[in-house]
Amino acid sequence: MNITETMRKKLLGFQKNEITEHHIYSKLAHKVKSPENQKILADIADDELRHYRKWREYTEHDVEPDRLKIWKYYLISRVFGFTFGLKLIITKQLSGAFSVRSPQAIRSDGVGLPALPGSEQVDPGRTLCP
């Protein structure tokens, strides 16, 4: 794919965030007791992996996850509780600290890249069980 070096660096950052989030959600899915929460977290982890693979199509490179961030959020969730850890992760995602931007928003030439799978629809009814 023909992209500028600046855009490639941004995409690699987004890609790294996706693979990191995949590992965080996978690790948490294996530790929670509730089968319903395990399924939800595993589904979220799968979504993050799909997003990573989509970014990889543009960058044509694999990236390693941020192991420190994985352990940070995992330990926070274990020490302060599963719900607290997830709320912190989601807050960081919403604030842009480690979230995926729309591919259309990062193109400097005004031409949008295809949307990430599943990014066009949000299921507001999807919640974790208490």
N, C-alpha and C positions, 0 to 999 in steps of 0.2 A: 504494500500500500504506500502511496506517495504522500507523506505527511512531513511537516517541518520538524526540525529537531526540538524546538520549544514545545510543540504539541506532543511529540513522542514522549518527552520527559513528563508532561502532565499525565498522559495516558498510562505511563509506567507507574506513576504514583497512585492513580486510581486503581490500577490492576493490583498493586501491592496491598492496597486497603481491602480489596475484595477477597484476596486469598487469605489475608490475616483474619478478616471477619469470618470467613468460612471455618478456619481452624478454631476460633473462639467459640462459635456456636456449636461446632461438632464436639468440642471438649465438654462444653456445658451439657449437651444432650446426653452424653454418656454418664454424667454425674447426677442428674436430677432423678428423683424417685418416681414422679408421676409419668405414666405412659403417655398421657395426653401432651404433657409438656415436652417429653422426649421427642414425640412426633413433630410437634411444632418447631422445636429447635433444629431438628434434623432437616425439616423442609426449608427453613431459613438458611441453613448451612448449604443445602443444595442450590438454593437461589444464588447465594454469594459465589459459589463455584461456577455456576453458569455465567454470571456476570464477569468473573475473572477470565473465563475462556473467550467471551465476546471481546473483551479488551485485548486479549492476546492475538486475536485475529488482526487487529489494527497495528499492534506493536511488533508482532512476529518474534516476541521474546518471552521466555518464562522468567518470572521473578520469585524470589524467596519471600515468605511471609515475615512479618516483624515479630520475631519470637518473644522479644521483651514485652511487646504490647499484648500478645496472646497470654503470657503468664500474668501480666498485670491485671487484666480483666478477669481472668480465671481466679486468681487469688482473691481479688476484691469480692467476687461472687461467692467464694467459699467462706471468707471471713465474715463479710457483712450480710450475706444472704443472697440467694438467687435473684430475688425480685430487685433488690438494690443494684446489683451488678448489671442486670439487664436494663434497668432504667438509666443507669450511667452510660452504657453503651449506646442506647437509643438517643439519649440527649447529645452525646458527642456526634452521632451521625447527623442529627437534625441541625446541629450548630455548624456543621461543615468541617469539623475537626478531622473526621476520617470517613466521609461519605462520598458516594459516587455522584458526580455531576452528570447532567444530561449530556449525551454526546453532541447534541445540537448546540448546546451552550458554549462548547469549547472550540468550535470551528471558527477561525478568523475570517474565512472567505464567505461566510453566510450560508454555506451549503451544509445541511445537516447530515450527520452520520445516522445509520439506522438505530432505532431505539433498542435499548437492552431488553432481552426477553423478560416479560413480566413487569417491566417498568411503567407500562402504560395503564396498568390497572392496580388499584390498591383495594384490598379487602378490609374495610373498616371493622368487620365483624370478627376478624382473626385476632383473638386474644389468648393469652396464656391462662391456664386454669389456676385458681388459687390453691 
